[in-house]
Amino acid sequence: MPCYHFIFHAYGTWMPDEDDGYVRRKEGQLPQDMRAASEYRRLMTDDAVTLDELHQRAMIDEVHIAATHQSFRTHFVATEPTHIHVLVSWQDDERPFEKLRASIRQSLSRRLGRDFGKREWLSEGGSRNRVSNQEHYDYLVCTYLPRHSGWKWSEVKGLFK
């Protein structure tokens, strides 16, 4: 049974001028780059998004709705003003993670647009990591994800902050 940790970034966040650098698809982690940040901002078609508590709660709710329609199990959701983490698994070993990740992203974007207005809510892509073993899973649900500052949901605790 595949288990993945998906991260979806709010539009216009995690720019190349971050102190820790930035991630570019297919290139990985890159050092801070002020010129690239300026170019990214010039190309933006909307203002950067900040996911407040209402957005965070709506996104957590939408992950649960999507799970029933898309046949996946939600283990943990953690939010920040700049992104959302979604830890999921599914029974169908033949379904590629890319398809599920895209479906979850689409559900989140539709929900945010419906509840808060049409705009660009999430950046393209987003990261994904396959959960490799029980130790990795335990680290995510017991240590890493609970540390996030926004609203969270887990199978054990339900909704919490």
N, C-alpha and C positions, 0 to 999 in steps of 0.2 A: 504494500500500500504506500504510494508516494506521499510524502509530507514535505511541504515547502513553507519557507518564510519569505513572504512577498513584502516589499516596501514600495509605497506609492508616494511620490513627492508632490507637494503643493506647487502649483505653477509659479515660476519665477523665484523659487528658493534654491538653495544649495548652488549658488553661483561660483564661478572660478575665483572670486576674490576672498573666499572663505579662508580663515587662518590655516586650516588643515588641508587646503587644496580642494580638489573637486574630482568627480569621476566622469569620464567620458566613455560612452558606449564603445566597446571593443578595444579600448585603450587602457582601461582601468584607472587607478588612482594617479592623479597628476598634481604637481605642485601648484601653489597659488599663482594666478595669472591675471593681473589687473587689466591688461589689454583685452584678453579673452572675455573677461567680465563685462567690460564696456561694450564689446561687440554683441554679446548675448543680450544685454539690456536694450541695445539699439534694435535688435530683431524681435523683441517681445511685442506681441499683439494685444496684450492686456496688462493690467497692473499685477504685481505679485500678490499671491494669496496668503492670508494668514488664517489658519484653521482655529477658530475660537471654540469655546466649549460647546456651543450649539452645533457647529459643524462636526465636531468630534463625536458627539452623541448620535447625530444623524448617520454618520458613517458607520459607527459600530452597529446601529440598528440595521442599516442596509446590508452589512456583511451577513447578518443572520437571515435576512430575507433572501438574499442571493443564495445562501447555502441551501435553502429548501428547494429553490428552483434549479440550481445548478449541480445539485447532488455532491456537496462536499461537506466535510465536518470542520467546524471552527474550533480551534483549540485555545487561541488567545488573540486578542486585538489590543494594540497599544497605540496611543496617539501623542502627537506633539503639534505645536502650531505650524510646523513645516512638513509633516509627513505622518503616514499611518503604517503600522506594521500589522500584517495579517498572517497568522500561522494556521495553515489548513492541511487536511489530508483528504484523500478520496480513494474509493474502492477500485475504480477503473484504471488499471495499470497502463492501458492503451491510450488514455487521454493525455495529450502532451501538456506539460505545465504552462507553455506559452498560451494555449487556448484558454485555460482556466484563468490565468493571470489577466489576460485581456478582457475576459467576461466580468471578472470582479471589478476591474478598473472602470469598465463601461457602466456597471451598476452604480458604483460610487459617484461617477460623474453625472449620471442621470438624476440620482437622488439629490445631489447638491444643487444641480440646475433647477430641479422642480421646487425644492424648498427655499432656495436662496437667490434664484435668478440665473439666467443663462449667461455663461461666460466660460472662459478656459479655467477649469478648476485644478486639474492635475497635469503634471508634466508628462511628456511621452515616455514610454518605456517604464522605468522603475527597476529595482533590483530584485533578484530572487536567489535564494540559497536553498538547496535541497538539504533537509535535515538528515544527517549521515548516520546517526545512531542514537541510542537512548541517552547517552551522556550529553550529546549536543542538544537534544530535545529538553532535557532537564535544565540545562544551562539557560536556554531561551525562556522557559516558563517560570523558573524559580529565581533567576538572577537578572538577565538582560532586559526582558520586556517589562517586568514590574518596575524597573528603575525610571521608566519614562514619565514625564511630568503631566501629561494630559490624562484624559479619561481612558480607562482600560476595561477589558472584559476578559474573564478566564472561565474555563469550565469548572474550576474549583470555587472561585469567589464570586462569580457573576460580575456585575458592573461595579466598578470602584474607581477611586481617584487616589 
